[in-house]
């Protein structure tokens, strides 16, 4: 298993140590979660591109309505799901 150095603000590290957190485990899980999120976004983009190729692009008014609806969801970076 590889060892790496990361930079963490002093206050965050102090709180993590006070809480007796396993920093390596939490960091590993965070990295795995981010990689999984990126894989899902790539799959979504591929599906959206396939749908655009088959059915044409989404009309602007529908795209804007969907973005407005999505802003109400608790999903980070929803405005960056795919570039227009």
PDB file of N, CA, C and O in Angstrom:
ATOM      1  N   UNK A   1       0.840  -1.165   0.000  1.00  0.00           N
ATOM      2  CA  UNK A   1       0.000   0.000   0.000  1.00  0.00           C
ATOM      3  C   UNK A   1       0.893   1.239   0.000  1.00  0.00           C
ATOM      4  O   UNK A   1       1.898   1.299   0.708  1.00  0.00           O
ATOM      5  N   UNK A   2       0.511   2.206  -0.795  1.00  0.00           N
ATOM      6  CA  UNK A   2       1.309   3.427  -0.934  1.00  0.00           C
ATOM      7  C   UNK A   2       1.072   4.379   0.238  1.00  0.00           C
ATOM      8  O   UNK A   2       0.016   4.372   0.871  1.00  0.00           O
ATOM      9  N   UNK A   3       2.077   5.183   0.500  1.00  0.00           N
ATOM     10  CA  UNK A   3       1.965   6.240   1.502  1.00  0.00           C
ATOM     11  C   UNK A   3       2.049   7.562   0.765  1.00  0.00           C
ATOM     12  O   UNK A   3       2.872   7.733  -0.134  1.00  0.00           O
ATOM     13  N   UNK A   4       1.189   8.499   1.151  1.00  0.00           N
ATOM     14  CA  UNK A   4       1.201   9.822   0.532  1.00  0.00           C
ATOM     15  C   UNK A   4       1.115  10.890   1.615  1.00  0.00           C
ATOM     16  O   UNK A   4       0.680  10.628   2.736  1.00  0.00           O
ATOM     17  N   UNK A   5       1.531  12.079   1.260  1.00  0.00           N
ATOM     18  CA  UNK A   5       1.384  13.228   2.152  1.00  0.00           C
ATOM     19  C   UNK A   5       0.239  14.081   1.630  1.00  0.00           C
ATOM     20  O   UNK A   5       0.098  14.271   0.422  1.00  0.00           O
ATOM     21  N   UNK A   6      -0.574  14.593   2.541  1.00  0.00           N
ATOM     22  CA  UNK A   6      -1.636  15.521   2.165  1.00  0.00           C
ATOM     23  C   UNK A   6      -1.506  16.770   3.026  1.00  0.00           C
ATOM     24  O   UNK A   6      -0.917  16.736   4.106  1.00  0.00           O
ATOM     25  N   UNK A   7      -2.055  17.856   2.543  1.00  0.00           N
ATOM     26  CA  UNK A   7      -2.060  19.098   3.300  1.00  0.00           C
ATOM     27  C   UNK A   7      -3.459  19.312   3.845  1.00  0.00           C
ATOM     28  O   UNK A   7      -4.444  19.299   3.105  1.00  0.00           O
ATOM     29  N   UNK A   8      -3.527  19.508   5.153  1.00  0.00           N
ATOM     30  CA  UNK A   8      -4.804  19.701   5.843  1.00  0.00           C
ATOM     31  C   UNK A   8      -4.638  20.907   6.766  1.00  0.00           C
ATOM     32  O   UNK A   8      -3.615  21.032   7.439  1.00  0.00           O
ATOM     33  N   UNK A   9      -5.625  21.787   6.805  1.00  0.00           N
ATOM     34  CA  UNK A   9      -5.521  22.912   7.735  1.00  0.00           C
ATOM     35  C   UNK A   9      -5.304  22.412   9.173  1.00  0.00           C
ATOM     36  O   UNK A   9      -5.889  21.412   9.588  1.00  0.00           O
ATOM     37  N   UNK A  10      -4.463  23.119   9.913  1.00  0.00           N
ATOM     38  CA  UNK A  10      -4.122  22.712  11.275  1.00  0.00           C
ATOM     39  C   UNK A  10      -5.351  22.482  12.142  1.00  0.00           C
ATOM     40  O   UNK A  10      -5.415  21.502  12.885  1.00  0.00           O
ATOM     41  N   UNK A  11      -6.321  23.378  12.049  1.00  0.00           N
ATOM     42  CA  UNK A  11      -7.511  23.262  12.890  1.00  0.00           C
ATOM     43  C   UNK A  11      -8.310  21.996  12.561  1.00  0.00           C
ATOM     44  O   UNK A  11      -8.844  21.342  13.457  1.00  0.00           O
ATOM     45  N   UNK A  12      -8.385  21.664  11.301  1.00  0.00           N
ATOM     46  CA  UNK A  12      -9.116  20.458  10.891  1.00  0.00           C
ATOM     47  C   UNK A  12      -8.398  19.220  11.402  1.00  0.00           C
ATOM     48  O   UNK A  12      -9.030  18.302  11.926  1.00  0.00           O
ATOM     49  N   UNK A  13      -7.092  19.193  11.254  1.00  0.00           N
ATOM     50  CA  UNK A  13      -6.316  18.049  11.726  1.00  0.00           C
ATOM     51  C   UNK A  13      -6.430  17.900  13.242  1.00  0.00           C
ATOM     52  O   UNK A  13      -6.571  16.789  13.753  1.00  0.00           O
ATOM     53  N   UNK A  14      -6.370  19.010  13.948  1.00  0.00           N
ATOM     54  CA  UNK A  14      -6.488  18.951  15.409  1.00  0.00           C
ATOM     55  C   UNK A  14      -7.845  18.382  15.821  1.00  0.00           C
ATOM     56  O   UNK A  14      -7.922  17.546  16.721  1.00  0.00           O
ATOM     57  N   UNK A  15      -8.896  18.828  15.174  1.00  0.00           N
ATOM     58  CA  UNK A  15     -10.240  18.304  15.503  1.00  0.00           C
ATOM     59  C   UNK A  15     -10.357  16.828  15.158  1.00  0.00           C
ATOM     60  O   UNK A  15     -10.956  16.059  15.909  1.00  0.00           O
ATOM     61  N   UNK A  16      -9.789  16.431  14.027  1.00  0.00           N
ATOM     62  CA  UNK A  16      -9.842  15.017  13.633  1.00  0.00           C
ATOM     63  C   UNK A  16      -9.105  14.152  14.637  1.00  0.00           C
ATOM     64  O   UNK A  16      -9.577  13.076  15.003  1.00  0.00           O
ATOM     65  N   UNK A  17      -7.958  14.617  15.078  1.00  0.00           N
ATOM     66  CA  UNK A  17      -7.198  13.855  16.075  1.00  0.00           C
ATOM     67  C   UNK A  17      -7.935  13.808  17.407  1.00  0.00           C
ATOM     68  O   UNK A  17      -7.974  12.763  18.058  1.00  0.00           O
ATOM     69  N   UNK A  18      -8.518  14.932  17.818  1.00  0.00           N
ATOM     70  CA  UNK A  18      -9.300  14.961  19.057  1.00  0.00           C
ATOM     71  C   UNK A  18     -10.465  13.980  18.997  1.00  0.00           C
ATOM     72  O   UNK A  18     -10.829  13.371  20.003  1.00  0.00           O
ATOM     73  N   UNK A  19     -11.040  13.835  17.822  1.00  0.00           N
ATOM     74  CA  UNK A  19     -12.166  12.921  17.639  1.00  0.00           C
ATOM     75  C   UNK A  19     -11.703  11.488  17.420  1.00  0.00           C
ATOM     76  O   UNK A  19     -12.522  10.587  17.239  1.00  0.00           O
ATOM     77  N   UNK A  20     -10.396  11.278  17.437  1.00  0.00           N
ATOM     78  CA  UNK A  20      -9.806   9.948  17.246  1.00  0.00           C
ATOM     79  C   UNK A  20     -10.254   9.318  15.928  1.00  0.00           C
ATOM     80  O   UNK A  20     -10.576   8.131  15.862  1.00  0.00           O
ATOM     81  N   UNK A  21     -10.263  10.149  14.879  1.00  0.00           N
ATOM     82  CA  UNK A  21     -10.672   9.662  13.567  1.00  0.00           C
ATOM     83  C   UNK A  21      -9.513   8.958  12.873  1.00  0.00           C
ATOM     84  O   UNK A  21      -8.352   9.328  13.043  1.00  0.00           O
ATOM     85  N   UNK A  22      -9.843   7.950  12.098  1.00  0.00           N
ATOM     86  CA  UNK A  22      -8.861   7.256  11.278  1.00  0.00           C
ATOM     87  C   UNK A  22      -8.728   8.058   9.974  1.00  0.00           C
ATOM     88  O   UNK A  22      -9.496   7.866   9.032  1.00  0.00           O
ATOM     89  N   UNK A  23      -7.753   8.943   9.943  1.00  0.00           N
ATOM     90  CA  UNK A  23      -7.598   9.872   8.817  1.00  0.00           C
ATOM     91  C   UNK A  23      -7.329   9.132   7.511  1.00  0.00           C
ATOM     92  O   UNK A  23      -7.846   9.516   6.462  1.00  0.00           O
ATOM     93  N   UNK A  24      -6.530   8.083   7.568  1.00  0.00           N
ATOM     94  CA  UNK A  24      -6.244   7.313   6.350  1.00  0.00           C
ATOM     95  C   UNK A  24      -7.513   6.671   5.794  1.00  0.00           C
ATOM     96  O   UNK A  24      -7.749   6.703   4.586  1.00  0.00           O
ATOM     97  N   UNK A  25      -8.324   6.095   6.666  1.00  0.00           N
ATOM     98  CA  UNK A  25      -9.560   5.439   6.215  1.00  0.00           C
ATOM     99  C   UNK A  25     -10.523   6.464   5.630  1.00  0.00           C
ATOM    100  O   UNK A  25     -11.119   6.232   4.578  1.00  0.00           O
ATOM    101  N   UNK A  26     -10.675   7.589   6.306  1.00  0.00           N
ATOM    102  CA  UNK A  26     -11.593   8.619   5.834  1.00  0.00           C
ATOM    103  C   UNK A  26     -11.115   9.208   4.512  1.00  0.00           C
ATOM    104  O   UNK A  26     -11.916   9.439   3.606  1.00  0.00           O
ATOM    105  N   UNK A  27      -9.824   9.450   4.401  1.00  0.00           N
ATOM    106  CA  UNK A  27      -9.262   9.991   3.160  1.00  0.00           C
ATOM    107  C   UNK A  27      -9.439   8.999   2.020  1.00  0.00           C
ATOM    108  O   UNK A  27      -9.820   9.382   0.914  1.00  0.00           O
ATOM    109  N   UNK A  28      -9.165   7.731   2.285  1.00  0.00           N
ATOM    110  CA  UNK A  28      -9.340   6.698   1.258  1.00  0.00           C
ATOM    111  C   UNK A  28     -10.789   6.647   0.800  1.00  0.00           C
ATOM    112  O   UNK A  28     -11.056   6.573  -0.400  1.00  0.00           O
ATOM    113  N   UNK A  29     -11.729   6.684   1.743  1.00  0.00           N
ATOM    114  CA  UNK A  29     -13.148   6.637   1.386  1.00  0.00           C
ATOM    115  C   UNK A  29     -13.551   7.868   0.572  1.00  0.00           C
ATOM    116  O   UNK A  29     -14.315   7.757  -0.387  1.00  0.00           O
ATOM    117  N   UNK A  30     -13.041   9.030   0.952  1.00  0.00           N
ATOM    118  CA  UNK A  30     -13.349  10.256   0.210  1.00  0.00           C
ATOM    119  C   UNK A  30     -12.834  10.167  -1.224  1.00  0.00           C
ATOM    120  O   UNK A  30     -13.523  10.576  -2.158  1.00  0.00           O
ATOM    121  N   UNK A  31     -11.631   9.635  -1.399  1.00  0.00           N
ATOM    122  CA  UNK A  31     -11.080   9.468  -2.742  1.00  0.00           C
ATOM    123  C   UNK A  31     -11.905   8.473  -3.552  1.00  0.00           C
ATOM    124  O   UNK A  31     -12.183   8.706  -4.728  1.00  0.00           O
ATOM    125  N   UNK A  32     -12.297   7.364  -2.926  1.00  0.00           N
ATOM    126  CA  UNK A  32     -13.117   6.376  -3.622  1.00  0.00           C
ATOM    127  C   UNK A  32     -14.467   6.978  -4.017  1.00  0.00           C
ATOM    128  O   UNK A  32     -14.952   6.749  -5.125  1.00  0.00           O
ATOM    129  N   UNK A  33     -15.067   7.742  -3.115  1.00  0.00           N
ATOM    130  CA  UNK A  33     -16.352   8.383  -3.414  1.00  0.00           C
ATOM    131  C   UNK A  33     -16.226   9.350  -4.588  1.00  0.00           C
ATOM    132  O   UNK A  33     -17.085   9.378  -5.470  1.00  0.00           O
ATOM    133  N   UNK A  34     -15.160  10.138  -4.596  1.00  0.00           N
ATOM    134  CA  UNK A  34     -14.961  11.104  -5.685  1.00  0.00           C
ATOM    135  C   UNK A  34     -14.729  10.397  -7.015  1.00  0.00           C
ATOM    136  O   UNK A  34     -15.265  10.819  -8.040  1.00  0.00           O
ATOM    137  N   UNK A  35     -13.940   9.329  -7.011  1.00  0.00           N
ATOM    138  CA  UNK A  35     -13.710   8.581  -8.248  1.00  0.00           C
ATOM    139  C   UNK A  35     -15.004   7.952  -8.758  1.00  0.00           C
ATOM    140  O   UNK A  35     -15.259   7.947  -9.962  1.00  0.00           O
ATOM    141  N   UNK A  36     -15.815   7.427  -7.854  1.00  0.00           N
ATOM    142  CA  UNK A  36     -17.103   6.848  -8.244  1.00  0.00           C
ATOM    143  C   UNK A  36     -18.025   7.926  -8.817  1.00  0.00           C
ATOM    144  O   UNK A  36     -18.710   7.701  -9.814  1.00  0.00           O
ATOM    145  N   UNK A  37     -18.036   9.091  -8.181  1.00  0.00           N
ATOM    146  CA  UNK A  37     -18.857  10.201  -8.668  1.00  0.00           C
ATOM    147  C   UNK A  37     -18.438  10.592 -10.079  1.00  0.00           C
ATOM    148  O   UNK A  37     -19.283  10.816 -10.945  1.00  0.00           O
ATOM    149  N   UNK A  38     -17.132  10.673 -10.305  1.00  0.00           N
ATOM    150  CA  UNK A  38     -16.635  11.039 -11.637  1.00  0.00           C
ATOM    151  C   UNK A  38     -16.985   9.981 -12.673  1.00  0.00           C
ATOM    152  O   UNK A  38     -17.330  10.319 -13.805  1.00  0.00           O
ATOM    153  N   UNK A  39     -16.903   8.705 -12.305  1.00  0.00           N
ATOM    154  CA  UNK A  39     -17.292   7.628 -13.224  1.00  0.00           C
ATOM    155  C   UNK A  39     -18.768   7.751 -13.596  1.00  0.00           C
ATOM    156  O   UNK A  39     -19.135   7.588 -14.760  1.00  0.00           O
ATOM    157  N   UNK A  40     -19.609   8.037 -12.611  1.00  0.00           N
ATOM    158  CA  UNK A  40     -21.044   8.179 -12.869  1.00  0.00           C
ATOM    159  C   UNK A  40     -21.317   9.383 -13.768  1.00  0.00           C
ATOM    160  O   UNK A  40     -22.164   9.319 -14.659  1.00  0.00           O
ATOM    161  N   UNK A  41     -20.599  10.476 -13.532  1.00  0.00           N
ATOM    162  CA  UNK A  41     -20.797  11.653 -14.369  1.00  0.00           C
ATOM    163  C   UNK A  41     -20.352  11.380 -15.807  1.00  0.00           C
ATOM    164  O   UNK A  41     -20.996  11.842 -16.749  1.00  0.00           O
ATOM    165  N   UNK A  42     -19.269  10.641 -15.982  1.00  0.00           N
ATOM    166  CA  UNK A  42     -18.817  10.287 -17.326  1.00  0.00           C
ATOM    167  C   UNK A  42     -19.857   9.418 -18.024  1.00  0.00           C
ATOM    168  O   UNK A  42     -20.124   9.600 -19.212  1.00  0.00           O
ATOM    169  N   UNK A  43     -20.444   8.477 -17.294  1.00  0.00           N
ATOM    170  CA  UNK A  43     -21.489   7.626 -17.867  1.00  0.00           C
ATOM    171  C   UNK A  43     -22.709   8.457 -18.241  1.00  0.00           C
ATOM    172  O   UNK A  43     -23.310   8.256 -19.297  1.00  0.00           O
ATOM    173  N   UNK A  44     -23.068   9.391 -17.365  1.00  0.00           N
ATOM    174  CA  UNK A  44     -24.207  10.254 -17.658  1.00  0.00           C
ATOM    175  C   UNK A  44     -23.941  11.095 -18.900  1.00  0.00           C
ATOM    176  O   UNK A  44     -24.808  11.221 -19.766  1.00  0.00           O
ATOM    177  N   UNK A  45     -22.744  11.672 -18.989  1.00  0.00           N
ATOM    178  CA  UNK A  45     -22.414  12.488 -20.161  1.00  0.00           C
ATOM    179  C   UNK A  45     -22.477  11.652 -21.440  1.00  0.00           C
ATOM    180  O   UNK A  45     -22.969  12.123 -22.465  1.00  0.00           O
ATOM    181  N   UNK A  46     -21.986  10.428 -21.384  1.00  0.00           N
ATOM    182  CA  UNK A  46     -22.030   9.550 -22.559  1.00  0.00           C
ATOM    183  C   UNK A  46     -23.474   9.267 -22.956  1.00  0.00           C
ATOM    184  O   UNK A  46     -23.807   9.285 -24.141  1.00  0.00           O
ATOM    185  N   UNK A  47     -24.334   9.006 -21.972  1.00  0.00           N
ATOM    186  CA  UNK A  47     -25.741   8.750 -22.251  1.00  0.00           C
ATOM    187  C   UNK A  47     -26.401  10.000 -22.840  1.00  0.00           C
ATOM    188  O   UNK A  47     -27.160   9.909 -23.805  1.00  0.00           O
ATOM    189  N   UNK A  48     -26.110  11.164 -22.255  1.00  0.00           N
ATOM    190  CA  UNK A  48     -26.692  12.412 -22.767  1.00  0.00           C
ATOM    191  C   UNK A  48     -26.231  12.674 -24.201  1.00  0.00           C
ATOM    192  O   UNK A  48     -27.026  13.102 -25.038  1.00  0.00           O
ATOM    193  N   UNK A  49     -24.965  12.422 -24.488  1.00  0.00           N
ATOM    194  CA  UNK A  49     -24.456  12.605 -25.849  1.00  0.00           C
ATOM    195  C   UNK A  49     -25.136  11.643 -26.815  1.00  0.00           C
ATOM    196  O   UNK A  49     -25.466  12.013 -27.942  1.00  0.00           O
ATOM    197  N   UNK A  50     -25.343  10.410 -26.368  1.00  0.00           N
ATOM    198  CA  UNK A  50     -26.026   9.411 -27.200  1.00  0.00           C
ATOM    199  C   UNK A  50     -27.459   9.854 -27.485  1.00  0.00           C
ATOM    200  O   UNK A  50     -27.939   9.739 -28.613  1.00  0.00           O
ATOM    201  N   UNK A  51     -28.133  10.357 -26.466  1.00  0.00           N
ATOM    202  CA  UNK A  51     -29.507  10.820 -26.654  1.00  0.00           C
ATOM    203  C   UNK A  51     -29.553  12.030 -27.584  1.00  0.00           C
ATOM    204  O   UNK A  51     -30.453  12.142 -28.417  1.00  0.00           O
ATOM    205  N   UNK A  52     -28.576  12.942 -27.442  1.00  0.00           N
ATOM    206  CA  UNK A  52     -28.506  14.091 -28.347  1.00  0.00           C
ATOM    207  C   UNK A  52     -28.325  13.628 -29.792  1.00  0.00           C
ATOM    208  O   UNK A  52     -28.940  14.176 -30.707  1.00  0.00           O
ATOM    209  N   UNK A  53     -27.486  12.627 -29.990  1.00  0.00           N
ATOM    210  CA  UNK A  53     -27.235  12.124 -31.339  1.00  0.00           C
ATOM    211  C   UNK A  53     -28.490  11.482 -31.933  1.00  0.00           C
ATOM    212  O   UNK A  53     -28.756  11.617 -33.127  1.00  0.00           O
ATOM    213  N   UNK A  54     -29.255  10.788 -31.097  1.00  0.00           N
ATOM    214  CA  UNK A  54     -30.453  10.094 -31.576  1.00  0.00           C
ATOM    215  C   UNK A  54     -31.651  11.026 -31.729  1.00  0.00           C
ATOM    216  O   UNK A  54     -32.406  10.918 -32.696  1.00  0.00           O
ATOM    217  N   UNK A  55     -31.827  11.954 -30.763  1.00  0.00           N
ATOM    218  CA  UNK A  55     -33.055  12.743 -30.725  1.00  0.00           C
ATOM    219  C   UNK A  55     -32.841  14.233 -30.944  1.00  0.00           C
ATOM    220  O   UNK A  55     -33.798  15.006 -30.993  1.00  0.00           O
ATOM    221  N   UNK A  56     -31.589  14.628 -31.074  1.00  0.00           N
ATOM    222  CA  UNK A  56     -31.292  16.047 -31.199  1.00  0.00           C
ATOM    223  C   UNK A  56     -31.141  16.670 -29.823  1.00  0.00           C
ATOM    224  O   UNK A  56     -31.528  16.075 -28.817  1.00  0.00           O
ATOM    225  N   UNK A  57     -30.578  17.868 -29.781  1.00  0.00           N
ATOM    226  CA  UNK A  57     -30.357  18.509 -28.485  1.00  0.00           C
ATOM    227  C   UNK A  57     -31.674  18.905 -27.823  1.00  0.00           C
ATOM    228  O   UNK A  57     -32.699  19.061 -28.487  1.00  0.00           O
ATOM    229  N   UNK A  58     -31.626  19.063 -26.515  1.00  0.00           N
ATOM    230  CA  UNK A  58     -32.798  19.489 -25.748  1.00  0.00           C
ATOM    231  C   UNK A  58     -33.075  20.958 -26.079  1.00  0.00           C
ATOM    232  O   UNK A  58     -32.157  21.777 -26.083  1.00  0.00           O
ATOM    233  N   UNK A  59     -34.337  21.288 -26.355  1.00  0.00           N
ATOM    234  CA  UNK A  59     -34.661  22.692 -26.625  1.00  0.00           C
ATOM    235  C   UNK A  59     -34.262  23.582 -25.434  1.00  0.00           C
ATOM    236  O   UNK A  59     -34.362  23.168 -24.279  1.00  0.00           O
ATOM    237  N   UNK A  60     -33.818  24.785 -25.728  1.00  0.00           N
ATOM    238  CA  UNK A  60     -33.297  25.698 -24.712  1.00  0.00           C
ATOM    239  C   UNK A  60     -34.293  25.916 -23.566  1.00  0.00           C
ATOM    240  O   UNK A  60     -33.903  25.889 -22.399  1.00  0.00           O
ATOM    241  N   UNK A  61     -35.553  26.129 -23.882  1.00  0.00           N
ATOM    242  CA  UNK A  61     -36.555  26.380 -22.832  1.00  0.00           C
ATOM    243  C   UNK A  61     -36.681  25.170 -21.900  1.00  0.00           C
ATOM    244  O   UNK A  61     -36.800  25.335 -20.686  1.00  0.00           O
ATOM    245  N   UNK A  62     -36.657  23.980 -22.452  1.00  0.00           N
ATOM    246  CA  UNK A  62     -36.733  22.772 -21.619  1.00  0.00           C
ATOM    247  C   UNK A  62     -35.478  22.595 -20.777  1.00  0.00           C
ATOM    248  O   UNK A  62     -35.554  22.175 -19.623  1.00  0.00           O
ATOM    249  N   UNK A  63     -34.315  22.917 -21.357  1.00  0.00           N
ATOM    250  CA  UNK A  63     -33.065  22.810 -20.611  1.00  0.00           C
ATOM    251  C   UNK A  63     -33.065  23.764 -19.426  1.00  0.00           C
ATOM    252  O   UNK A  63     -32.672  23.388 -18.322  1.00  0.00           O
ATOM    253  N   UNK A  64     -33.507  25.003 -19.652  1.00  0.00           N
ATOM    254  CA  UNK A  64     -33.552  25.988 -18.579  1.00  0.00           C
ATOM    255  C   UNK A  64     -34.534  25.580 -17.487  1.00  0.00           C
ATOM    256  O   UNK A  64     -34.255  25.766 -16.302  1.00  0.00           O
ATOM    257  N   UNK A  65     -35.683  25.027 -17.876  1.00  0.00           N
ATOM    258  CA  UNK A  65     -36.667  24.570 -16.885  1.00  0.00           C
ATOM    259  C   UNK A  65     -36.102  23.415 -16.060  1.00  0.00           C
ATOM    260  O   UNK A  65     -36.323  23.350 -14.851  1.00  0.00           O
ATOM    261  N   UNK A  66     -35.379  22.513 -16.703  1.00  0.00           N
ATOM    262  CA  UNK A  66     -34.772  21.388 -15.983  1.00  0.00           C
ATOM    263  C   UNK A  66     -33.685  21.877 -15.030  1.00  0.00           C
ATOM    264  O   UNK A  66     -33.568  21.369 -13.915  1.00  0.00           O
ATOM    265  N   UNK A  67     -32.892  22.851 -15.454  1.00  0.00           N
ATOM    266  CA  UNK A  67     -31.859  23.400 -14.572  1.00  0.00           C
ATOM    267  C   UNK A  67     -32.484  24.078 -13.361  1.00  0.00           C
ATOM    268  O   UNK A  67     -31.981  23.942 -12.246  1.00  0.00           O
ATOM    269  N   UNK A  68     -33.573  24.806 -13.570  1.00  0.00           N
ATOM    270  CA  UNK A  68     -34.251  25.455 -12.448  1.00  0.00           C
ATOM    271  C   UNK A  68     -34.775  24.407 -11.469  1.00  0.00           C
ATOM    272  O   UNK A  68     -34.635  24.565 -10.256  1.00  0.00           O
ATOM    273  N   UNK A  69     -35.371  23.351 -11.986  1.00  0.00           N
ATOM    274  CA  UNK A  69     -35.863  22.272 -11.129  1.00  0.00           C
ATOM    275  C   UNK A  69     -34.705  21.629 -10.366  1.00  0.00           C
ATOM    276  O   UNK A  69     -34.817  21.370  -9.168  1.00  0.00           O
ATOM    277  N   UNK A  70     -33.598  21.374 -11.056  1.00  0.00           N
ATOM    278  CA  UNK A  70     -32.460  20.695 -10.443  1.00  0.00           C
ATOM    279  C   UNK A  70     -31.816  21.537  -9.349  1.00  0.00           C
ATOM    280  O   UNK A  70     -31.271  20.990  -8.389  1.00  0.00           O
ATOM    281  N   UNK A  71     -31.871  22.858  -9.481  1.00  0.00           N
ATOM    282  CA  UNK A  71     -31.291  23.710  -8.442  1.00  0.00           C
ATOM    283  C   UNK A  71     -31.974  23.492  -7.103  1.00  0.00           C
ATOM    284  O   UNK A  71     -31.381  23.768  -6.060  1.00  0.00           O
ATOM    285  N   UNK A  72     -33.183  23.012  -7.108  1.00  0.00           N
ATOM    286  CA  UNK A  72     -33.906  22.747  -5.873  1.00  0.00           C
ATOM    287  C   UNK A  72     -33.508  21.434  -5.221  1.00  0.00           C
ATOM    288  O   UNK A  72     -33.926  21.154  -4.097  1.00  0.00           O
ATOM    289  N   UNK A  73     -32.711  20.626  -5.902  1.00  0.00           N
ATOM    290  CA  UNK A  73     -32.267  19.347  -5.356  1.00  0.00           C
ATOM    291  C   UNK A  73     -30.987  19.541  -4.555  1.00  0.00           C
ATOM    292  O   UNK A  73     -30.285  20.538  -4.722  1.00  0.00           O
ATOM    293  N   UNK A  74     -30.695  18.596  -3.699  1.00  0.00           N
ATOM    294  CA  UNK A  74     -29.457  18.651  -2.910  1.00  0.00           C
ATOM    295  C   UNK A  74     -28.362  17.859  -3.600  1.00  0.00           C
ATOM    296  O   UNK A  74     -27.883  16.856  -3.072  1.00  0.00           O
ATOM    297  N   UNK A  75     -27.968  18.313  -4.781  1.00  0.00           N
ATOM    298  CA  UNK A  75     -26.932  17.648  -5.552  1.00  0.00           C
ATOM    299  C   UNK A  75     -25.821  18.650  -5.827  1.00  0.00           C
ATOM    300  O   UNK A  75     -26.067  19.673  -6.466  1.00  0.00           O
ATOM    301  N   UNK A  76     -24.588  18.381  -5.355  1.00  0.00           N
ATOM    302  CA  UNK A  76     -23.515  19.337  -5.609  1.00  0.00           C
ATOM    303  C   UNK A  76     -23.181  19.433  -7.096  1.00  0.00           C
ATOM    304  O   UNK A  76     -23.254  18.442  -7.823  1.00  0.00           O
ATOM    305  N   UNK A  77     -22.823  20.605  -7.528  1.00  0.00           N
ATOM    306  CA  UNK A  77     -22.366  20.860  -8.898  1.00  0.00           C
ATOM    307  C   UNK A  77     -23.402  20.522  -9.953  1.00  0.00           C
ATOM    308  O   UNK A  77     -23.040  20.151 -11.070  1.00  0.00           O
ATOM    309  N   UNK A  78     -24.683  20.641  -9.628  1.00  0.00           N
ATOM    310  CA  UNK A  78     -25.702  20.276 -10.603  1.00  0.00           C
ATOM    311  C   UNK A  78     -25.633  21.167 -11.839  1.00  0.00           C
ATOM    312  O   UNK A  78     -25.997  20.725 -12.929  1.00  0.00           O
ATOM    313  N   UNK A  79     -25.176  22.406 -11.697  1.00  0.00           N
ATOM    314  CA  UNK A  79     -25.081  23.269 -12.858  1.00  0.00           C
ATOM    315  C   UNK A  79     -23.945  22.862 -13.776  1.00  0.00           C
ATOM    316  O   UNK A  79     -23.849  23.367 -14.894  1.00  0.00           O
ATOM    317  N   UNK A  80     -23.071  21.949 -13.324  1.00  0.00           N
ATOM    318  CA  UNK A  80     -21.941  21.510 -14.135  1.00  0.00           C
ATOM    319  C   UNK A  80     -22.114  20.077 -14.637  1.00  0.00           C
ATOM    320  O   UNK A  80     -21.136  19.443 -15.034  1.00  0.00           O
ATOM    321  N   UNK A  81     -23.342  19.560 -14.624  1.00  0.00           N
ATOM    322  CA  UNK A  81     -23.583  18.187 -15.034  1.00  0.00           C
ATOM    323  C   UNK A  81     -23.068  17.966 -16.451  1.00  0.00           C
ATOM    324  O   UNK A  81     -22.401  16.967 -16.723  1.00  0.00           O
ATOM    325  N   UNK A  82     -23.366  18.861 -17.319  1.00  0.00           N
ATOM    326  CA  UNK A  82     -22.780  18.794 -18.658  1.00  0.00           C
ATOM    327  C   UNK A  82     -22.799  20.185 -19.257  1.00  0.00           C
ATOM    328  O   UNK A  82     -23.708  20.982 -19.022  1.00  0.00           O
ATOM    329  N   UNK A  83     -21.802  20.441 -20.012  1.00  0.00           N
ATOM    330  CA  UNK A  83     -21.699  21.768 -20.619  1.00  0.00           C
ATOM    331  C   UNK A  83     -22.593  21.847 -21.844  1.00  0.00           C
ATOM    332  O   UNK A  83     -22.765  20.864 -22.565  1.00  0.00           O
ATOM    333  N   UNK A  84     -23.150  23.008 -22.069  1.00  0.00           N
ATOM    334  CA  UNK A  84     -24.064  23.190 -23.201  1.00  0.00           C
ATOM    335  C   UNK A  84     -23.326  23.201 -24.506  1.00  0.00           C
ATOM    336  O   UNK A  84     -23.942  23.345 -25.562  1.00  0.00           O
TER     337      UNK A  84
END
